[in-house]
Amino acid sequence: MATIIPVLVRGNTASKKYYFISKRSSGYASLDFAKVDFPQWKNSLENDYAIAYYDQRGTGNKQGNFSQGDLVLSTWIEDLHKVSLFLEKAYGAEIIMMGHSFGGDLMYRYMIAKGSSAVPSKYISIDSPVTTDSDADTLRWDFRREFLFNTANLKFTGINVFLNGMKYCNG
């Protein structure tokens, strides 16, 4: 039995513009997100665009025969590509990929891995981690560990601290 990757397409399919939603990993399935209409897109965004709700293989509402060995970034990137190609061909539509949380991180990795062969014409990131690492399969963990260690050991007394564009004064 092949892996089944359900995609719910809802909204204005005549617009020929499809938002392809890649949500975070296992916590909250995209199909459930669509059912409860959390951001109230059913009566807003879906009036002008079609939305394809999708979950990564092995998370959310995935079904079929797959192994834990399939639950890796390279497989998820290929799945994004295959679903994007399917949506583009089946509906003759422009694909706009929208990634939330881990889905956004996966979207960035897809962009890096696929380059000019990527299907979507535009990308939207919602609350996603960002890195400047150019290799989709590795991160600079040593640098991050050292940065976090050094940050945790700073002593803030009588200096201005800037966090997320906001100024805090200590002392």
Contacts in CASP RR format, 6 or more apart in sequence:
PFRMAT RR
TARGET T0000
AUTHOR 0000-0000-0000
METHOD contacts of the structure
MODEL  1
MATIIPVLVRGNTASKKYYFISKRSSGYASLDFAKVDFPQWKNSLENDYA
IAYYDQRGTGNKQGNFSQGDLVLSTWIEDLHKVSLFLEKAYGAEIIMMGH
SFGGDLMYRYMIAKGSSAVPSKYISIDSPVTTDSDADTLRWDFRREFLFN
TANLKFTGINVFLNGMKYCNG
1 64 0 8 1.000
1 65 0 8 1.000
2 64 0 8 1.000
2 65 0 8 1.000
3 57 0 8 1.000
3 62 0 8 1.000
3 63 0 8 1.000
3 64 0 8 1.000
3 65 0 8 1.000
3 66 0 8 1.000
3 70 0 8 1.000
4 62 0 8 1.000
4 63 0 8 1.000
4 64 0 8 1.000
5 54 0 8 1.000
5 55 0 8 1.000
5 57 0 8 1.000
5 62 0 8 1.000
5 79 0 8 1.000
5 82 0 8 1.000
5 83 0 8 1.000
6 31 0 8 1.000
6 55 0 8 1.000
6 61 0 8 1.000
6 62 0 8 1.000
6 63 0 8 1.000
7 52 0 8 1.000
7 53 0 8 1.000
7 54 0 8 1.000
7 83 0 8 1.000
7 86 0 8 1.000
7 87 0 8 1.000
8 30 0 8 1.000
8 31 0 8 1.000
8 34 0 8 1.000
8 52 0 8 1.000
8 53 0 8 1.000
9 18 0 8 1.000
9 50 0 8 1.000
9 51 0 8 1.000
9 52 0 8 1.000
9 53 0 8 1.000
9 87 0 8 1.000
9 91 0 8 1.000
10 34 0 8 1.000
10 42 0 8 1.000
10 46 0 8 1.000
10 50 0 8 1.000
10 51 0 8 1.000
10 53 0 8 1.000
11 42 0 8 1.000
11 46 0 8 1.000
11 47 0 8 1.000
11 49 0 8 1.000
11 50 0 8 1.000
11 51 0 8 1.000
12 46 0 8 1.000
12 47 0 8 1.000
12 48 0 8 1.000
12 49 0 8 1.000
12 50 0 8 1.000
13 50 0 8 1.000
13 91 0 8 1.000
13 93 0 8 1.000
15 48 0 8 1.000
15 49 0 8 1.000
15 50 0 8 1.000
16 91 0 8 1.000
16 92 0 8 1.000
16 93 0 8 1.000
16 94 0 8 1.000
17 48 0 8 1.000
17 49 0 8 1.000
17 50 0 8 1.000
17 93 0 8 1.000
17 94 0 8 1.000
17 96 0 8 1.000
18 49 0 8 1.000
18 50 0 8 1.000
18 51 0 8 1.000
18 52 0 8 1.000
18 87 0 8 1.000
18 91 0 8 1.000
18 93 0 8 1.000
18 94 0 8 1.000
18 95 0 8 1.000
18 96 0 8 1.000
19 45 0 8 1.000
19 49 0 8 1.000
19 50 0 8 1.000
19 51 0 8 1.000
19 52 0 8 1.000
19 96 0 8 1.000
19 97 0 8 1.000
19 98 0 8 1.000
19 124 0 8 1.000
20 52 0 8 1.000
20 54 0 8 1.000
20 83 0 8 1.000
20 84 0 8 1.000
20 87 0 8 1.000
20 95 0 8 1.000
20 96 0 8 1.000
20 97 0 8 1.000
20 98 0 8 1.000
20 120 0 8 1.000
21 30 0 8 1.000
21 33 0 8 1.000
21 51 0 8 1.000
21 52 0 8 1.000
21 53 0 8 1.000
21 54 0 8 1.000
21 98 0 8 1.000
21 99 0 8 1.000
21 100 0 8 1.000
22 30 0 8 1.000
22 54 0 8 1.000
22 56 0 8 1.000
22 80 0 8 1.000
22 97 0 8 1.000
22 98 0 8 1.000
22 99 0 8 1.000
22 100 0 8 1.000
22 103 0 8 1.000
22 104 0 8 1.000
22 106 0 8 1.000
22 107 0 8 1.000
23 29 0 8 1.000
23 30 0 8 1.000
23 33 0 8 1.000
23 53 0 8 1.000
23 54 0 8 1.000
23 55 0 8 1.000
23 99 0 8 1.000
23 100 0 8 1.000
23 101 0 8 1.000
23 102 0 8 1.000
23 103 0 8 1.000
24 100 0 8 1.000
24 101 0 8 1.000
24 102 0 8 1.000
24 103 0 8 1.000
25 56 0 8 1.000
25 59 0 8 1.000
25 101 0 8 1.000
25 102 0 8 1.000
25 103 0 8 1.000
26 58 0 8 1.000
26 59 0 8 1.000
26 60 0 8 1.000
27 59 0 8 1.000
27 60 0 8 1.000
29 55 0 8 1.000
29 59 0 8 1.000
29 60 0 8 1.000
29 61 0 8 1.000
30 53 0 8 1.000
30 54 0 8 1.000
30 55 0 8 1.000
30 60 0 8 1.000
30 61 0 8 1.000
31 53 0 8 1.000
31 55 0 8 1.000
31 60 0 8 1.000
31 61 0 8 1.000
32 60 0 8 1.000
32 61 0 8 1.000
33 53 0 8 1.000
34 51 0 8 1.000
34 53 0 8 1.000
39 45 0 8 1.000
41 51 0 8 1.000
45 51 0 8 1.000
49 96 0 8 1.000
50 91 0 8 1.000
50 93 0 8 1.000
52 83 0 8 1.000
52 87 0 8 1.000
54 83 0 8 1.000
55 61 0 8 1.000
55 62 0 8 1.000
56 62 0 8 1.000
56 76 0 8 1.000
56 79 0 8 1.000
56 103 0 8 1.000
56 106 0 8 1.000
57 66 0 8 1.000
57 70 0 8 1.000
57 71 0 8 1.000
57 75 0 8 1.000
57 76 0 8 1.000
57 79 0 8 1.000
58 66 0 8 1.000
58 70 0 8 1.000
58 71 0 8 1.000
69 75 0 8 1.000
73 106 0 8 1.000
73 109 0 8 1.000
73 136 0 8 1.000
73 137 0 8 1.000
74 113 0 8 1.000
74 136 0 8 1.000
74 137 0 8 1.000
76 106 0 8 1.000
77 106 0 8 1.000
77 109 0 8 1.000
77 110 0 8 1.000
77 113 0 8 1.000
77 114 0 8 1.000
77 136 0 8 1.000
80 97 0 8 1.000
80 106 0 8 1.000
80 107 0 8 1.000
80 110 0 8 1.000
81 110 0 8 1.000
81 114 0 8 1.000
81 118 0 8 1.000
81 119 0 8 1.000
84 95 0 8 1.000
84 97 0 8 1.000
84 118 0 8 1.000
84 119 0 8 1.000
84 120 0 8 1.000
85 119 0 8 1.000
87 93 0 8 1.000
87 95 0 8 1.000
87 119 0 8 1.000
88 94 0 8 1.000
88 95 0 8 1.000
88 119 0 8 1.000
94 121 0 8 1.000
95 119 0 8 1.000
95 120 0 8 1.000
95 121 0 8 1.000
96 120 0 8 1.000
96 121 0 8 1.000
96 122 0 8 1.000
96 123 0 8 1.000
96 124 0 8 1.000
97 107 0 8 1.000
97 110 0 8 1.000
97 120 0 8 1.000
97 122 0 8 1.000
97 123 0 8 1.000
97 124 0 8 1.000
98 107 0 8 1.000
98 123 0 8 1.000
98 124 0 8 1.000
98 125 0 8 1.000
98 126 0 8 1.000
99 106 0 8 1.000
99 107 0 8 1.000
99 123 0 8 1.000
99 124 0 8 1.000
99 125 0 8 1.000
99 126 0 8 1.000
99 128 0 8 1.000
100 126 0 8 1.000
100 127 0 8 1.000
100 128 0 8 1.000
101 126 0 8 1.000
101 127 0 8 1.000
101 128 0 8 1.000
102 128 0 8 1.000
103 128 0 8 1.000
104 125 0 8 1.000
104 126 0 8 1.000
104 128 0 8 1.000
104 129 0 8 1.000
105 128 0 8 1.000
105 129 0 8 1.000
107 123 0 8 1.000
107 125 0 8 1.000
107 128 0 8 1.000
108 125 0 8 1.000
108 128 0 8 1.000
108 130 0 8 1.000
108 131 0 8 1.000
109 136 0 8 1.000
110 118 0 8 1.000
111 118 0 8 1.000
111 123 0 8 1.000
112 134 0 8 1.000
112 135 0 8 1.000
112 136 0 8 1.000
113 136 0 8 1.000
131 139 0 8 1.000
133 139 0 8 1.000
133 140 0 8 1.000
156 170 0 8 1.000
157 170 0 8 1.000
157 171 0 8 1.000
158 169 0 8 1.000
158 170 0 8 1.000
158 171 0 8 1.000
159 170 0 8 1.000
160 167 0 8 1.000
160 168 0 8 1.000
160 169 0 8 1.000
160 170 0 8 1.000
161 167 0 8 1.000
161 168 0 8 1.000
161 169 0 8 1.000
161 170 0 8 1.000
162 168 0 8 1.000
END
